[in-house]
């Protein structure tokens, strides 16, 4: 099983990848102008943080309930 460090690292990598890939994909299918890609990335990150704070550990904004 993965230790706490690697679980945290993989969660951060996955969410960062998704936060960047979703707006980029939206641009490539003509749903988002290029100047809005950074804004969409920040909004996805904010939503993820708020949801994770309610679902997971509120002290770390992670989905994992462990510290």
Secondary structure as UniProt FT lines:
FT   HELIX           4..28
FT   TURN            29..30
FT   HELIX           34..36
FT   HELIX           37..55
FT   TURN            58..61
//
